[in-house]
């Protein structure tokens, strides 16, 4: 009985581990695919900027080449951000904070613990 139970547990464990590799179903991201592609492109541009700075620090680029490539990459990142803003994908930290505060205020009922009233 113990051997049968152990074998069953091993087979179930192997099935759980192997299933993602043999499954033909692709995984999708929860957000809008266009927004996700823009986010990935923006992160790629940031990574290229970091790589460029590393190359310049290592002495692999002249200052003129560095400045030219840096300007191009920054423009690329700015264009991507503009497109994200047009799609409404970027919410500023201040806007997000204001929404959280407003939601917290709506959730408050009565007076706070200290007895003061909220105006």
C-alpha positions, 0 to 999 in steps of 0.5 A: 500500500505504501509503495502504491501511494509513493508511486502515485505521488511521484507520478503526480509530481512529475506530471505537474513539473512536465506539463508546462513543457509539453503543453501547446497552450501559449501564455499571454500577458494580462494587459493589452498586447500593444501596450505590452510591446511598447513597454518591452521596447521602452525597457529595451531602449533603457537597457541599450542606454545602460550598455552604451554607458558601460561601453563608454566607461570602458573606453570602447566608444569615443565621446562623439559616438557616445553622445550621438548614440545616446541622443538617438536612444533617448529620442527612441525612448521618448517616442515610445513613452509618448505612444504609451501615454497616448494609449493611457498606459503610463500613469504618473506616480502622483496620479496613482497616489491621488487615486489611492488617497481618494479610495481610502477616504471613500472607505472611511466611515465616521470619525477616526480613532482619535475622535477628530473629524475629517474635513 
